[in-house]
C-alpha cells in the first residue's frame, strides 16, 4: 500500500492544502470574537507567541508522524508503537464526528452566499431569518447535500488532481477576498441616531491596541486559555488531518520550512478575519455588537452590518460568503480526507470505495444534525454551561474532549516513550537544520501536555478559576 501511496507534487501544494485545512470557520467566526472579548492586542500578542511555540510543536509532531510512517491517523500510531493503536482510533473518531456537522454549517454558508448573489441580502438581515432557515425541514438538508457532494468530488479526484489542484485555485482566491474585504472594512464610516460617528480605523484600533486597564492574573489566564483553545482548533491538529497530509509529503521536502509557512498562513488569515469583521461590526453596531460569536456573528450580526452598507452591502455580502464558502470547503475536504485515508490504510480498499462509504455515512449523520433544529430538537446543558443541540454536543465531544486527549497522548508518546529525537530526525532527514529544536523538546515533553491538560479540565467544567 505504501509503494502506491499518492504524494503532493510540490511543497507549495502541501502548504496550500494544509493551510486551507487550518483556515476554516474557527478563524472567521471565533477569532474576531475572542480578540474583541479579550482586550484586542493582548489576545493577539499571546496568540502569536503561542503559535510560535505551542502551535509549532503540535503541527511539527503530526506532520512528521505522517511523513515518517506514510500512514493516516488510524494506523500511524500503531506503526510508531504497536500498543498505541487506541490513540489512532480516537484520532480517527474526531474527524468522523466533525464531518457531519461541518458539512451542515457548509450548507448554511452556501445558502447565505446564494441569498447575497441573488441580491436578497436585505431579507437575510431581518430578525429571525437565520432561525427560520435552520428550523426548516428540507432546505438545510438540500444545501448540506450540495456542499457534501462538492467535497466528495474533490476527494474522489485524489491527492494531486483533487486536493492539491483545488487548493492551488481556492487558497489564492480566498486570500484576495480576505485582503479586499479587510481594506474595505477599514474605509467604513457611520453616524448613528445619537450623532456619534464611528470609523473603521477606530474599530481597527479597538482590535489591535492592547487594552491592559485593570488586567488581573485571572483575566490574563483566561486570555491565555482562550488563545490556546483557538490556536488548537484553528491549526487542524488532533483531528488526524495533519498526519494524513504529512503522509503525502515527499521524503525530499523541507518539512521545517513548510511548517513555518503553514503557521504564517494560518495566523495571517486569522488576523485578517478580525480586520474584516471587527471594524465593520464596530462601525455599525458599536462595541456591544462585537460580543457576538459563532453562527450568531456570521449569520445574524454580519448580515445586519451588510444591510447598513446600502447597495454595496449585497456585493460585500456575496464576496464575504464566497470567501467563507472557500474556507469551509478546504477544511471539509481535509476532514473527509483524514477519514478516507484511514479507511484505505486500515482496510486496504480503493479511494473510490472509501469515499463512497464515508460519503453515505457522513450524509446520514448530517441529516440527523439538520433535523436537530426541528423534528429532533432538544436542549441539553453541557459541563461548560452551554445549552446544546445535536450539533453542539458533537462539537463539544470532538473539540473539547477528544482533541485534547489525542494531543496529550501524542505528547506523551513522542516526548517520553519514543523521545523528541524521533521527530527531530524526521525533520532533519535531508540535512536541514530544525529551527527551535530545544524549544520543541521542552514543549513536547512538559509545557504542551500541561497546557493541554488545563484546557481539557476547563472544557470539562472542572477548572473554573480561569
Secondary structure, DSSP 8 states (H G I E B T S, - for coil): --TT----SSHHHHHHHHHHHHSSHHHHHTHHHHHHHTTBHHHHHHHHHHIIIIIHHHHHHHHHHHHHHT--HHHHHHHHSGGGHHHHHHHHHHHHHHHHHHHHHHHHHHHHHHHHHTT-HHHHTSTTHHHHHHT-SSHHHHHHHHHHHHHHHHHHTHIIIIIIHHHHHHHHHHHHHHHHHHHHHHT-EEE-TTS-EEEHHHHHHHHHSB--TT--HHHHHHHHHHHHHHHHHHTTTTSSHHHHHHTTS-TTS-HHHHHHHHHHHHHHHHHHHHHHHHHHHHHHHHHHHTT--HHHIIIIIHHHHHHHTTHHHHHHHHHHHHHHHHHHHHHHHHHHHHHHHHHHHHH---HHHHHHHHHHHHHHHHHHHHHTTTTT---EE-TTS-EE-HHHHHHIIIIIIIHHHHHHHHHHIIIIIS-THHHHHHHTTTS---TTHHHHHHIIIIIHHHHHHHHHHHHTT-----
